[in-house]
């Protein structure tokens, strides 16, 4: 048996390695690593979320834009029909509505359009309706001329409610009764006082018109003391109902032998109905 006595080669000189391991240090390193990994994961998820929101917003924008264009094409106005016009023409009503063909039907607000149309003095009522899918229907009720109102040497055409329809200047239309004695400023502003005066004059003309032909003129400065002139005879009315006062005159008319409505100045020139249970007749302009 052979035994070797050679010496083991010594390791080269080098710094001593610290091979001692601290369990708490390893845990700390692992914890830091996990935290970094978690932050990276959060950042990735946040990035994905932001990208998703951006893509979703873009898709929504495209969908809204595309659907709006489709809705506009499907619901745009192709036809505007107008009913109830007599004095005005249909094109004028369409201009008042301020809506043209091609306007999306769903964007029309009927109440707003109705107010725009009723701003015209000849329009009393207006109704706007949307008819699927391409029609807008406008129905109007026009005011009806009822009297000529003369104020400050100018003539105006009025309806039965005292609304001024148009200014005539010196032009006239004797097919309508004439109402005088109203204030020009109040007439132009449409005050209630002036409108009531005009309405009283028109009502008086209506009552007398059932009995006499010819144009009737009414002085309406005072609603409780209306004066009507027809066929050369002047009638004075008081606060009592116009119909009742006129009925009283109708009952005594056959007894007025000198009554002559010839407009030539002969016979009775004034009939005063302002007093209860009696009628005063003045001859020769008395």
Buried (B, 14 or more C-beta within 10 A) or exposed (E): EEEEEEEEEEEEEEEEEEEEEEEEEEEEEEEEEEEEEEEEEEEEEEEEEEEEEEEEEEEEEEEEEEEEEEBBEEBBBEEBEBEBBEEBEBEBBBBBBEBEEEBBBEEBEBEEBBEBBBEBBBBBEBBBEBEEEBBBBBBBBBBEBBBBBBBEEBBBBBBBBBBBBBEBEEEBEEEBBBBBBBBBEBBBEEBEEBBBBBBBBBBBBBBBBEEBEEBBBBBBEEBEEBBBBBBBBBBBBBEBEBEEBBEBBEEEEEEBEEBBBEEEEEBBBBBBBBEEEEBEBEEEEE
